[in-house]
Amino acid sequence: MYKTIIRPVLFLFQPETIHHLIVNLLKFGFKIPGLSYIIKSYYLVKDNRLKTTFLGLEFNNPVGFAAGFDKNAEVYNQFSEFGFSFIEIGTVTPIPQPGNPKPRSFRIPLDKGLINRMGFNNKGVDFAVNQLKNKKHNVIIGGNIGKNTATPNENALNDYDICFEKLYDHVDYLVVNLSCPNIKDLHKLQDADSTINILNSLIEKRSNKTIRKPILLKISPDLTDNQLDDVIETFRITGIDGIVATNTTTTRDGLKTNKETIDKIANGGLSGKPLTKRSTEIIRYLNKKSGGTIPIIGVGGIMSVEDALEKLDAGATLIQIYTGFIYEGPAFVKMINKAILSTRK
Ligand SMILES: Cc1cc2nc3c(=O)[nH]c(=O)nc-3n(C[C@H](O)[C@H](O)[C@H](O)COP(=O)(O)O)c2cc1C
């Protein structure tokens, strides 16, 4: 029903309009008595064989919602009722910011993809902290942190420090996002020295905490093999806990959508099917080259249950979806969990 009736209607509207509609439906619709129960009984797959331990955290299953949808930590509990075992909130920045001018999110259905240049639109870290403080969590929460667009790269460290410090007590793990293609010059912070500098500072801050929470680095799918070797080295030098692979890509190779449409959309990070192969290759490369020592959350173009199983097979312990949820609908999580179950004794 989602693909034949609901999706065609949703796709008549701008992606961002639908995004707001869904967030509001989740926020207010779940107040209808009994709805939460109905959703859970339809979508949740409960089975001990799905339980996954990752970096000391116990996940009910390996499937999470990737960063960028629940940017302000408003609907994480509702998402858990569709079967996600973890939600990554953010990217949050120290100060609220509107992001890039609209329109800034585009579907390319022929390729089962999305191109976005949202630019870290968010209500700021304090808003997210308040949300997290005031609501019990039914789900594991990752906190994805970034820098404000107006902050020059020389001062980026301070922005990451602020978000880290404020979010730390309210999330289960943290993700350092240096790989968003939509923040001017952010990618330059992905060179080994800058990355190590930021991560070292966060690791030092963590050493003063009573509870040790995992810190992961989210990487771009556009890194070369040499740069991936640097990522492995960075993982070793800094002592971070894992890698989230990958963010969206700036490449536009092999698309079915005509060039004119793609050129008209212009800049942005591409997600969905065109990203599947590269993102899985990166997971496989990191896993192989590190001898399986890097804990990996695999994300990027999981559009079918086969894509999900391939990511796990390539070396990811957990997976996340975003674009797949838009194209395949809410039952997608259940389908993936059932497929994972069929591979486990
Ligand atoms: C509209 C949109 C906004 C996103 N915003 C963020 C973000 O704020 N921070 C982040 O780390 N990733 C963000 N992402 C990237 C996703 O978390 C994910 O890494 C990427 O989309 C690849 O997964 P997918 O192919 O399943 O969508 C965003 C993706 C989309 C489509």
The ligand as an SDF file (V2000), in Angstrom:
LIG
                    3D

 31 33  0  0  0  0  0  0  0  0999 V2000
   17.8340   15.0640    3.8140 C   0  0  0  0  0  0  0  0  0  0  0  0
   19.0590   14.4670    4.4610 C   0  0  0  0  0  0  0  0  0  0  0  0
   19.6470   15.1260    5.5370 C   0  0  0  0  0  0  0  0  0  0  0  0
   20.7850   14.5770    6.1440 C   0  0  0  0  0  0  0  0  0  0  0  0
   21.3520   15.2130    7.2180 N   0  0  0  0  0  0  0  0  0  0  0  0
   22.4210   14.6590    7.8370 C   0  0  0  0  0  0  0  0  0  0  0  0
   22.9810   15.2730    8.9750 C   0  0  0  0  0  0  0  0  0  0  0  0
   22.4990   16.2960    9.4730 O   0  0  0  0  0  0  0  0  0  0  0  0
   24.0760   14.6900    9.5400 N   0  0  0  0  0  0  0  0  0  0  0  0
   24.6310   13.5320    9.0560 C   0  0  0  0  0  0  0  0  0  0  0  0
   25.6060   13.0440    9.6160 O   0  0  0  0  0  0  0  0  0  0  0  0
   24.1000   12.9310    7.9700 N   0  0  0  0  0  0  0  0  0  0  0  0
   23.0230   13.4640    7.3650 C   0  0  0  0  0  0  0  0  0  0  0  0
   22.4910   12.8410    6.2760 N   0  0  0  0  0  0  0  0  0  0  0  0
   23.1500   11.6320    5.7310 C   0  0  0  0  0  0  0  0  0  0  0  0
   22.5030   10.3340    6.2570 C   0  0  0  0  0  0  0  0  0  0  0  0
   22.6280   10.2290    7.6410 O   0  0  0  0  0  0  0  0  0  0  0  0
   23.1520    9.1200    5.5790 C   0  0  0  0  0  0  0  0  0  0  0  0
   24.5130    9.0460    5.9840 O   0  0  0  0  0  0  0  0  0  0  0  0
   23.1020    9.1910    4.0570 C   0  0  0  0  0  0  0  0  0  0  0  0
   21.8810    9.7190    3.6160 O   0  0  0  0  0  0  0  0  0  0  0  0
   23.3090    7.8180    3.4100 C   0  0  0  0  0  0  0  0  0  0  0  0
   22.2980    6.9250    3.7950 O   0  0  0  0  0  0  0  0  0  0  0  0
   20.9880    6.6190    2.8930 P   0  0  0  0  0  0  0  0  0  0  0  0
   21.4670    6.3150    1.5100 O   0  0  0  0  0  0  0  0  0  0  0  0
   20.3140    5.4610    3.5950 O   0  0  0  0  0  0  0  0  0  0  0  0
   20.1430    7.8520    2.9340 O   0  0  0  0  0  0  0  0  0  0  0  0
   21.3490   13.3550    5.6570 C   0  0  0  0  0  0  0  0  0  0  0  0
   20.7320   12.7090    4.5760 C   0  0  0  0  0  0  0  0  0  0  0  0
   19.5990   13.2380    3.9870 C   0  0  0  0  0  0  0  0  0  0  0  0
   18.9760   12.4990    2.8220 C   0  0  0  0  0  0  0  0  0  0  0  0
  1  2  1  0
  2  3  1  0
  2 30  2  0
  3  4  2  0
  4  5  1  0
  4 28  1  0
  5  6  2  0
  6  7  1  0
  6 13  1  0
  7  8  2  0
  7  9  1  0
  9 10  1  0
 10 11  2  0
 10 12  1  0
 12 13  2  0
 13 14  1  0
 14 15  1  0
 14 28  1  0
 15 16  1  0
 16 17  1  0
 16 18  1  0
 18 19  1  0
 18 20  1  0
 20 21  1  0
 20 22  1  0
 22 23  1  0
 23 24  1  0
 24 25  2  0
 24 26  1  0
 24 27  1  0
 28 29  2  0
 29 30  1  0
 30 31  1  0
M  END
$$$$
